Amino acid sequence: MEVVGVGPVQVRLVVLKEPEDERHAGSERYAGGVFFNVNGQLHSELGSDFIARRTKFDYIAKDMIVIVDCTALPQRTREDLFLASRDRMRQCQERTALEDAIVEYLKDHQGLRELNARRRQARLQSRSEEDTSAVIQALIRADPTLAAVFGKGQKIKVPIGPIPEPEPYAGKQFPTFFRIAHEPKAGVVKLCPLNRTCRVEFETDASNDYFSRSTDPGRLDVRGAPNRVGTVHLWNGKALLRFAPPAGSNPGDQLRVVVAVTDVSRVAAFESSFLMEVEPEAPTLPPGPPAPPPGASLTGFPNIIEVRQDQWALHSFDETAALELKYGDDEAIDMYVNMDNLHLRNEIARRRGLDPELLRYWFKYGLCLLTLGMLYQYRQSRSETDDASNKGENGDDTEVEVFRRIATASRGLAVTVIPAIAQLGKGRS
């Protein structure tokens, strides 16, 4: 990975498999996160919460190990980045650029997106979409306040049917082609603002580790002035490269970029080229997603998934945990409710005159509606201000932190939600 203004780093990514027995998920496992090393020694690390916060890969973040080898960086840059104590990095411009490049690499990785989607699908496939949808719709019809919270109340999207196995990809040790994908006869022209990058996709029959393996790896060279930034994303026959205009470029400049790929098996390299046209700087994008229209701060019904004790480890639950929020598809929210919560079990044992299923209904939907009210208030307050400090340094960082706070608060709500509903119901009868 070539990080502009920082230098070259080597990135190694590992995603741990989920254990077959869900009760042991998280036990005897390596800690996930981003680990920075120099000459084989750990110099700093970022926890798995950094990955979840910046990528929204909530279903694989805890199982991801990203090793960033900074040995090849210039010595001065390493001194600026890492403290002498070798336990953390300084907050500097180089650190920001390096973290942003890592996030861009992870978010661009097609294999990670597919794996996150598959794990989400596996968690959701056992629940009933119709049940939750019918309950939420009935509540909305009965109360205009809830209708305002859910806005248009779009139908929740839940994968149904068996999960298809991914098609195996068997790439070649030494590829027979490496070229720009879908290249027109007239050639590829990429428009690139001075402060942005452009992406170019290549196709090949090379194995996924072609550039990263230790024995006879492929080599990629770029000629024609632009900086290659980010990394070479080689995954199942597709390679994604990013380019940025070189320092000193001016709007209107046209640069012919040549990409050459070779290895020990080849006499002549595979060569592809495209034309980069430099444009004026693009306007700075506002942090975070666009503000939702008034009265529609939740994009649709949440996916509410029941969690039992044998699945606690998948969600870092214990007996007092109540709820966890994760990002789903199209900004939908997946809500995991601990249906073996200690306080729920105690209420079922104590209130023998009430149907246990009724108590579980109160707990599940009462808890979800209360937490959605907190999330609704946060999103409304965010849409009413243009102050970037309220949105977090990295767009959605603040909302992920809100997810954590809601999960913590829900432990307290779990204590009172059933007694409150039961006593208030008595008062009106």
C-alpha positions as CSV (number, residue, x, y, z in Angstrom):
1,M,0.0,0.0,0.0
2,E,1.4,3.4,-1.0
3,V,0.0,6.1,1.3
4,V,0.5,9.6,0.0
5,G,2.5,11.7,2.3
6,V,3.5,8.7,4.4
7,G,5.1,6.0,2.4
8,P,4.9,2.3,1.6
9,V,3.4,-0.2,4.1
10,Q,2.6,-3.9,3.8
11,V,-0.8,-5.0,4.9
12,R,-1.8,-8.6,5.9
13,L,-5.5,-9.3,6.6
14,V,-6.9,-12.4,8.4
15,V,-10.5,-13.1,9.2
16,L,-11.0,-15.8,11.7
17,K,-13.7,-18.4,11.1
18,E,-16.7,-18.5,13.3
19,P,-16.6,-21.5,15.7
20,E,-19.0,-24.3,14.9
21,D,-20.3,-24.2,18.5
22,E,-21.7,-20.7,19.0
23,R,-21.4,-21.1,22.8
24,H,-17.6,-21.0,22.5
25,A,-17.5,-18.0,20.1
26,G,-14.9,-15.6,21.5
27,S,-13.2,-18.1,23.8
28,E,-9.6,-19.0,23.1
29,R,-9.6,-16.5,20.2
30,Y,-7.1,-13.9,19.1
31,A,-8.1,-10.3,19.7
32,G,-9.1,-8.6,16.6
33,G,-8.0,-5.1,15.5
34,V,-5.3,-3.3,13.5
35,F,-1.7,-3.9,14.6
36,F,1.2,-1.8,13.5
37,N,4.7,-3.3,13.6
38,V,8.3,-2.3,12.7
39,N,10.9,-5.0,12.2
40,G,8.5,-7.5,13.7
41,Q,7.9,-5.6,16.9
42,L,4.5,-4.2,17.8
43,H,4.5,-0.4,18.0
44,S,0.7,0.4,18.2
45,E,-2.7,-1.1,17.8
46,L,-6.3,-0.1,17.2
47,G,-9.1,-2.3,18.6
48,S,-11.8,-4.1,16.6
49,D,-14.1,-1.2,17.5
50,F,-12.1,0.9,15.2
51,I,-12.9,-1.4,12.3
52,A,-16.6,-1.6,13.2
53,R,-16.8,2.2,13.6
54,R,-15.2,3.1,10.4
55,T,-16.3,0.3,8.0
56,K,-19.7,-0.8,9.4
57,F,-18.6,-4.4,9.0
58,D,-20.3,-5.2,12.3
59,Y,-20.6,-9.0,11.7
60,I,-16.9,-9.6,11.1
61,A,-15.1,-6.7,12.9
62,K,-14.3,-8.7,16.0
63,D,-12.8,-11.5,13.9
64,M,-10.5,-9.3,11.8
65,I,-6.8,-9.1,12.3
66,V,-5.1,-6.4,10.2
67,I,-1.3,-6.4,10.4
68,V,0.4,-3.3,9.0
69,D,4.1,-3.6,8.5
70,C,5.6,-0.1,8.7
71,T,9.3,-1.2,8.4
72,A,9.7,0.3,4.9
73,L,8.6,3.8,5.9
74,P,11.2,6.5,6.0
75,Q,12.9,6.7,9.5
76,R,11.7,10.3,10.0
77,T,8.1,9.3,9.3
78,R,8.4,6.3,11.7
79,E,9.7,8.7,14.4
80,D,6.8,11.1,13.8
81,L,4.3,8.3,14.0
82,F,5.4,6.1,16.9
83,L,6.3,7.1,20.4
84,A,9.5,5.8,22.0
85,S,7.4,3.7,24.4
86,R,6.2,1.6,21.3
87,D,2.6,1.4,22.7
88,R,0.7,4.0,20.6
89,M,0.9,6.5,17.8
90,R,1.1,10.2,17.9
91,Q,-2.0,12.1,16.7
92,C,-0.5,13.6,13.6
93,Q,-1.3,14.1,9.9
94,E,0.6,11.0,8.9
95,R,-1.5,8.9,11.3
96,T,-4.7,10.3,9.9
97,A,-3.6,9.5,6.3
98,L,-2.5,6.0,7.3
99,E,-5.8,5.2,9.1
100,D,-7.8,6.6,6.3
101,A,-5.9,4.4,3.8
102,I,-6.5,1.3,5.8
103,V,-10.2,2.0,6.1
104,E,-10.4,2.6,2.4
105,Y,-8.7,-0.7,1.8
106,L,-11.1,-2.6,4.0
107,K,-14.2,-0.9,2.6
108,D,-13.1,-1.6,-1.0
109,H,-12.5,-5.3,-0.3
110,Q,-15.2,-7.3,-2.1
111,G,-14.4,-10.4,-0.2
112,L,-15.0,-8.7,3.2
113,R,-18.3,-7.2,2.0
114,E,-19.5,-10.7,0.9
115,L,-18.4,-12.3,4.1
116,N,-20.1,-9.7,6.3
117,A,-23.3,-10.1,4.3
118,R,-23.1,-13.9,4.6
119,R,-22.6,-13.8,8.4
120,R,-25.5,-11.4,8.7
121,Q,-27.7,-13.6,6.6
122,A,-26.8,-16.6,8.8
123,R,-27.9,-14.7,11.9
124,L,-31.2,-13.5,10.4
125,Q,-32.4,-16.6,8.6
126,S,-34.0,-18.3,11.6
127,R,-36.4,-15.4,12.5
128,S,-39.8,-14.5,11.1
129,E,-40.0,-11.3,9.1
130,E,-43.8,-11.3,9.0
131,D,-44.1,-11.5,12.8
132,T,-42.0,-8.4,13.5
133,S,-43.4,-6.5,10.6
134,A,-47.0,-7.2,11.6
135,V,-46.4,-6.1,15.3
136,I,-44.6,-2.9,14.3
137,Q,-47.2,-2.0,11.8
138,A,-50.0,-2.5,14.3
139,L,-48.2,-0.3,16.8
140,I,-47.7,2.4,14.3
141,R,-51.4,2.4,13.2
142,A,-52.4,2.7,16.8
143,D,-50.2,5.7,17.7
144,P,-49.2,8.7,15.5
145,T,-46.1,9.3,17.6
146,L,-44.6,6.0,16.6
147,A,-45.6,6.7,13.0
148,A,-43.5,9.9,13.2
149,V,-40.5,7.9,14.5
150,F,-40.6,5.3,11.7
151,G,-41.5,7.7,8.9
152,K,-42.7,5.8,5.9
153,G,-42.1,2.5,7.6
154,Q,-40.3,0.7,4.8
155,K,-40.6,-3.0,4.7
156,I,-37.7,-4.7,6.5
157,K,-35.4,-6.8,4.3
158,V,-34.5,-10.2,5.6
159,P,-32.7,-12.9,3.5
160,I,-34.8,-16.0,3.1
161,G,-34.0,-19.5,1.9
162,P,-30.8,-21.4,2.2
163,I,-27.5,-19.5,2.2
164,P,-25.7,-20.3,-1.1
165,E,-22.1,-21.4,-0.8
166,P,-19.6,-19.1,-2.5
167,E,-18.3,-20.4,-5.8
168,P,-14.7,-21.6,-5.3
169,Y,-12.1,-19.6,-7.2
170,A,-9.0,-21.3,-8.4
171,G,-6.6,-18.7,-9.8
172,K,-3.3,-19.5,-11.5
173,Q,0.1,-19.2,-9.8
174,F,1.3,-17.3,-12.9
175,P,-1.5,-15.5,-14.7
176,T,-2.1,-15.6,-18.5
177,F,-3.6,-12.1,-18.7
178,F,-3.9,-8.9,-16.6
179,R,-5.8,-6.1,-18.2
180,I,-8.2,-3.3,-17.7
181,A,-11.7,-4.7,-17.3
182,H,-14.4,-3.8,-19.9
183,E,-12.0,-1.5,-21.8
184,P,-13.6,0.3,-24.7
185,K,-11.9,0.4,-28.1
186,A,-11.2,4.1,-27.6
187,G,-9.4,3.5,-24.3
188,V,-10.3,4.4,-20.7
189,V,-10.4,8.0,-19.6
190,K,-10.6,8.8,-15.9
191,L,-11.6,12.2,-14.6
192,C,-9.8,12.9,-11.3
193,P,-10.1,16.0,-9.1
194,L,-6.9,17.3,-7.6
195,N,-8.0,16.3,-4.1
196,R,-9.5,13.0,-5.0
197,T,-8.5,9.6,-6.3
198,C,-9.9,7.6,-9.2
199,R,-10.4,3.8,-9.3
200,V,-9.4,1.5,-12.2
201,E,-10.6,-2.1,-12.2
202,F,-8.5,-4.9,-13.8
203,E,-9.3,-8.5,-14.6
204,T,-7.0,-11.4,-14.4
205,D,-6.8,-15.2,-13.8
206,A,-4.1,-14.8,-11.1
207,S,-4.5,-16.4,-7.6
208,N,-5.6,-14.0,-4.8
209,D,-2.1,-14.1,-3.2
210,Y,-0.3,-13.3,-6.5
211,F,1.2,-10.0,-5.2
212,S,1.4,-10.9,-1.5
213,R,3.0,-14.4,-1.4
214,S,6.5,-14.9,-0.1
215,T,7.7,-17.1,-3.1
216,D,7.8,-15.7,-6.6
217,P,5.2,-12.9,-6.1
218,G,4.0,-10.7,-8.9
219,R,5.3,-7.2,-9.3
220,L,3.3,-4.2,-10.3
221,D,4.9,-1.0,-11.6
222,V,3.2,2.3,-12.6
223,R,4.6,4.8,-15.1
224,G,3.3,8.2,-16.1
225,A,3.5,10.4,-13.0
226,P,0.3,9.7,-11.0
227,N,0.7,8.3,-7.5
228,R,-0.9,4.9,-6.9
229,V,-2.6,5.1,-3.5
230,G,-4.2,2.5,-1.4
231,T,-3.4,-1.0,-2.4
232,V,-3.8,-3.6,-5.2
233,H,-7.1,-5.3,-4.4
234,L,-6.8,-8.7,-6.0
235,W,-9.8,-10.9,-5.3
236,N,-11.3,-13.7,-7.4
237,G,-10.1,-12.4,-10.7
238,K,-10.6,-8.7,-10.1
239,A,-7.9,-6.2,-9.2
240,L,-8.8,-2.7,-8.0
241,L,-6.2,0.1,-8.1
242,R,-6.5,3.7,-7.0
243,F,-4.6,6.6,-8.5
244,A,-4.1,10.3,-7.5
245,P,-2.7,13.2,-9.5
246,P,0.9,14.0,-8.6
247,A,1.9,17.1,-6.7
248,G,2.0,20.1,-8.9
249,S,-0.7,19.0,-11.2
250,N,-3.1,21.6,-12.7
251,P,-6.7,21.3,-13.8
252,G,-6.7,20.3,-17.5
253,D,-3.5,18.2,-17.3
254,Q,-3.8,14.9,-19.2
255,L,-1.5,12.1,-18.0
256,R,-1.0,8.8,-19.8
257,V,-0.7,6.1,-17.1
258,V,0.9,2.7,-17.9
259,V,0.5,-0.2,-15.5
260,A,2.9,-3.1,-15.9
261,V,2.6,-6.5,-14.2
262,T,5.3,-9.2,-14.4
263,D,6.8,-12.1,-12.5
264,V,9.6,-14.6,-12.8
265,S,7.7,-16.7,-15.4
266,R,7.4,-13.8,-17.9
267,V,9.8,-12.3,-20.5
268,A,7.5,-9.3,-21.2
269,A,5.2,-7.7,-18.7
270,F,1.4,-7.3,-19.1
271,E,0.9,-3.6,-19.9
272,S,-2.3,-1.6,-19.8
273,S,-2.8,2.1,-20.0
274,F,-5.4,4.8,-19.5
275,L,-5.7,8.5,-19.7
276,M,-6.1,10.6,-16.5
277,E,-7.6,14.1,-16.9
278,V,-7.0,16.3,-13.9
279,E,-10.0,18.4,-12.7
280,P,-10.3,21.2,-10.2
281,E,-10.7,20.3,-6.6
282,A,-14.0,18.7,-5.7
283,P,-16.0,20.4,-2.9
284,T,-15.4,18.9,0.6
285,L,-18.1,16.4,1.4
286,P,-20.1,17.0,4.6
287,P,-19.3,14.5,7.3
288,G,-21.9,11.8,7.9
289,P,-24.9,10.8,5.9
290,P,-27.3,13.4,4.6
291,A,-29.9,14.6,7.1
292,P,-33.2,12.6,6.9
293,P,-36.4,14.5,6.2
294,P,-38.3,15.7,9.3
295,G,-40.4,13.0,10.9
296,A,-38.6,10.2,9.2
297,S,-35.5,9.6,11.2
298,L,-35.6,5.9,11.0
299,T,-35.4,4.5,7.5
300,G,-37.8,1.6,8.1
301,F,-38.7,-1.2,10.4
302,P,-35.8,-2.7,12.4
303,N,-34.9,-6.3,12.2
304,I,-35.5,-7.7,15.6
305,I,-33.7,-10.9,16.3
306,E,-34.0,-13.0,19.4
307,V,-30.8,-14.3,21.1
308,R,-30.7,-17.3,23.4
309,Q,-28.1,-18.2,25.9
310,D,-26.2,-20.6,23.6
311,Q,-25.6,-17.6,21.3
312,W,-24.4,-15.1,23.9
313,A,-20.8,-15.4,22.9
314,L,-21.5,-14.2,19.4
315,H,-22.8,-10.9,20.9
316,S,-20.6,-10.6,24.0
317,F,-23.7,-10.9,26.0
318,D,-24.0,-12.0,29.7
319,E,-27.0,-12.6,31.9
320,T,-27.7,-8.8,32.4
321,A,-27.1,-7.8,28.7
322,A,-30.3,-6.8,27.0
323,L,-29.8,-5.5,23.5
324,E,-27.3,-4.9,20.8
325,L,-27.6,-2.8,17.6
326,K,-25.8,-3.5,14.4
327,Y,-25.9,-2.0,10.9
328,G,-27.9,-4.0,8.4
329,D,-28.5,-3.4,4.7
330,D,-29.5,0.0,3.3
331,E,-29.1,1.8,6.6
332,A,-31.6,-0.6,8.3
333,I,-30.9,-1.5,11.9
334,D,-30.5,-5.0,13.2
335,M,-31.6,-5.3,16.9
336,Y,-30.5,-8.4,18.8
337,V,-32.5,-8.9,22.0
338,N,-31.3,-11.2,24.8
339,M,-34.4,-13.4,25.5
340,D,-32.6,-15.2,28.3
341,N,-31.9,-12.0,30.2
342,L,-31.7,-12.6,34.0
343,H,-34.4,-10.0,34.8
344,L,-36.8,-11.4,32.2
345,R,-36.4,-14.9,33.6
346,N,-37.0,-13.6,37.1
347,E,-40.2,-11.8,36.0
348,I,-41.4,-15.0,34.4
349,A,-40.8,-16.9,37.6
350,R,-42.3,-14.3,39.8
351,R,-45.4,-13.4,37.8
352,R,-46.9,-16.9,37.6
353,G,-50.4,-15.5,37.0
354,L,-49.3,-14.0,33.6
355,D,-48.6,-15.9,30.4
356,P,-44.8,-16.2,30.0
357,E,-45.2,-15.5,26.3
358,L,-46.9,-12.2,27.2
359,L,-44.0,-11.2,29.4
360,R,-41.5,-12.0,26.6
361,Y,-43.6,-9.9,24.2
362,W,-43.6,-7.0,26.7
363,F,-39.8,-7.3,27.2
364,K,-38.9,-7.7,23.5
365,Y,-41.0,-4.9,22.0
366,G,-41.0,-2.6,25.0
367,L,-37.2,-2.7,25.1
368,C,-36.9,-2.2,21.3
369,L,-39.3,0.8,21.2
370,L,-37.6,2.5,24.1
371,T,-34.1,2.1,22.5
372,L,-35.4,3.2,19.1
373,G,-36.7,6.4,20.8
374,M,-33.2,7.1,22.0
375,L,-31.8,6.5,18.5
376,Y,-34.6,8.7,17.0
377,Q,-33.8,11.6,19.3
378,Y,-30.1,11.4,18.4
379,R,-30.8,11.4,14.7
380,Q,-33.2,14.3,15.0
381,S,-30.7,16.4,17.0
382,R,-28.1,15.6,14.4
383,S,-30.3,16.7,11.5
384,E,-31.1,20.0,13.2
385,T,-27.5,21.2,13.4
386,D,-24.7,21.7,10.9
387,D,-22.1,21.5,13.6
388,A,-19.6,18.9,12.4
389,S,-18.4,18.3,16.0
390,N,-21.8,16.7,16.7
391,K,-21.3,14.2,13.9
392,G,-17.9,12.9,14.9
393,E,-14.6,13.2,13.2
394,N,-15.3,10.4,10.8
395,G,-18.9,10.8,9.9
396,D,-20.8,7.9,11.5
397,D,-18.3,7.5,14.4
398,T,-20.7,9.2,16.8
399,E,-23.7,7.0,15.9
400,V,-21.6,3.9,16.5
401,E,-20.8,5.3,20.0
402,V,-24.5,5.9,20.4
403,F,-25.1,2.2,19.7
404,R,-22.8,1.4,22.5
405,R,-24.4,3.8,24.9
406,I,-27.9,2.4,24.1
407,A,-26.7,-1.1,24.7
408,T,-25.4,-0.1,28.1
409,A,-28.6,1.8,28.9
410,S,-30.7,-1.2,27.9
411,R,-29.3,-3.2,30.8
412,G,-31.1,-0.8,33.1
413,L,-34.2,-0.7,31.0
414,A,-34.3,-4.5,31.2
415,V,-34.8,-4.2,34.9
416,T,-37.9,-2.0,34.7
417,V,-39.6,-2.5,31.4
418,I,-41.9,-5.4,32.5
419,P,-42.7,-4.0,36.0
420,A,-43.5,-0.7,34.4
421,I,-45.8,-2.1,31.8
422,A,-47.5,-4.4,34.3
423,Q,-48.1,-1.6,36.9
424,L,-49.2,1.0,34.4
425,G,-51.7,-1.5,32.9
426,K,-53.2,-2.1,36.4
427,G,-53.6,1.6,36.9
428,R,-55.8,2.0,33.8
429,S,-57.9,-1.2,34.4
